[in-house]
């Protein structure tokens, strides 16, 4: 099973040679043919985004009603961790390749093909049954 290439890679590296590695003769791009085409997918360095919420309250000078300013959805008091960190912590509890793939797509928008992981787990299960 061959993985589909990403339709819009962030960068492309064109690896061509300028001179013959044996004799040093100058080589043209037109004289070279594509030998292989593949991708490497990396996650960018993760840097947390820390949002400080300054929530104010007060009392109306006119009617004496006490109030607390509302905060944006997802910024309510409670856990100091936002949705993305809570999702990341969830990864450690995943039990199937499908769950892992879904979590990675949800968190990092990266689509994974995991045939080797599935095959390895099938082999592990089969060896346990034989024992």
Secondary structure, 3 states (H helix, E strand, C coil): CCCCCCCCCCCCCCCCCCECCCCCCECCHHHCCCCCCCCCCCCCCCCCCCCCCCCCEEECCCCCCEEECCCCCCCCCCCCCCHHHHHHHHHCCCCCHHHHHHHHHHHHCCCCCCHHHHHHHHHHHHHHHHC
